[in-house]
């Protein structure tokens, strides 16, 4: 199980690196918002991976709360983004 956790952690790290590059280089605000959403999904994945590795049920509650906060943030950002797309 430890080898699988290390492999999954490395994959999460690579995904976070690519999302951080998109966050920094993104030409539009929509690209940056999507990169932040991907980073949030990666954070939730890491929390769930930690819960699976440590057999902790409390950590899953933290993952659900982070997911809900991320959804609210994404929804509020979508409400604020300009709608004039051509």
N, C-alpha and C positions, 0 to 999 in steps of 0.2 A: 504494500500500500504506500510506503514511503516513496518509492520510485515514481509511482503514478502521481503523487502529490507534487513532487519536484518537477515532473514533466508538465503537469497542468499549470503550475506556478510560472514556469518558463514561458509557456504559451500565453498566459495572461500578461506577463511582462512585455513580450513582443507586441501584443495587441495594444497595450497601453503606450508603448513607444510610438507606434504608428498613429494612434489617436492623438498623442501629444504633438506630433509633427503636423498633423492636419489642423490642430487647434492653433498652432503658432503660425502656420502658413496660409490658412484658409482665406481665400480672397473675399468671401462674403460672410456676413453675420450668420447666415443660415448654415454654412459649412462649419463654423465654430460651434454653433449650438448643437449640431449633430455630433461633432467630436466630443463635446462635453457629455452628451447623452451616452455615447459609447464608453467613455471613461467611467461614467456612473455604473453602467452595466458590468464593466470589468471589476469595479470595486465590490459590487454585490456578489459577483462570481467568486472573488477572493474570499469574501466573508463566508460564503457557503462552503467553499473548499476548506477553510479553517474549521468550520463546524463539522464537516465530514471527517477531517483528520483528528479532531479532538473529542468527537462524540458529545458535543455540547448542544443542547437544545436551546439555551438562552441566546446563543449566537445567531440562530435562525430568526429569532424575534428581532434582533438588531438588523438583520438583512431585510426583513419585511418593512421595518420602519424606514430604512435608508431607501428602499425601493419606492415607498409611498412619497417620501419627501422629494425624491428625484422626479417622480411623475408630476407632482404638483409644480415643481420648478420648471419642468419642460412645458407643461400646459400653460403656465403663466407667461413664459417666454414666447410661446407661440401666439398668445393673445397680444403681446406687445410688438411683435415683428410687423414691419410694414407689409401691406397686402398688394402693393402695386408691382407685381412681377410681370415682366414683358417677355 
